[in-house]
Amino acid sequence: MMTPVAIVTAASSAALVILGLALILTVSRVVAGPTLPDRILALDMLTGIAIGFIAVIAVKTGFSLYIDIAISLGLVGFLATVAFARFVLSRGNSKPPASAAPEKAGAKRRHAGGKKR
């Protein structure tokens, strides 16, 4: 029969291997992501994987301060994701708003529409 310490050691080692594989796959998505939103999503995933690493290390070592670090990393990662999302949204608004363009065109049509040729 396995002791609880042996089970935790084996599970934490397996979790670190799985997280390492996820890290490698996610870094490849950051490098090869075809669009900017794909890269932003991969960076958010890297934050989640880092939180997983910190949590597994906290369980493995028994040092509970790591949990506080993981929580703060989660908050910073969330704020970074929101900032990236705002950047992507503002990047697409380089043109004037679409609502202003039809009003000007409609005003020109009204003045020109009064005269028939």
Stockholm file with secondary structure:
# STOCKHOLM 1.0

chainA/1-117         MMTPVAIVTAASSAALVILGLALILTVSRVVAGPTLPDRILALDMLTGIAIGFIAVIAVKTGFSLYIDIAISLGLVGFLATVAFARFVLSRGNSKPPASAAPEKAGAKRRHAGGKKR
#=GR chainA/1-117 SS CCCHHHHHHHHHHHHHHHHHHHHHHHHHHHHHCSSHHHHHHHHHHHHHHHHHHHHHHHHHHCCTHHHHHHHHHHHHHHHHHHHHHHHHHHHTCCSCCTTHHHHHHHHHHHHHHTSCC
#=GC SS_cons         CCCHHHHHHHHHHHHHHHHHHHHHHHHHHHHHCSSHHHHHHHHHHHHHHHHHHHHHHHHHHCCTHHHHHHHHHHHHHHHHHHHHHHHHHHHTCCSCCTTHHHHHHHHHHHHHHTSCC
//
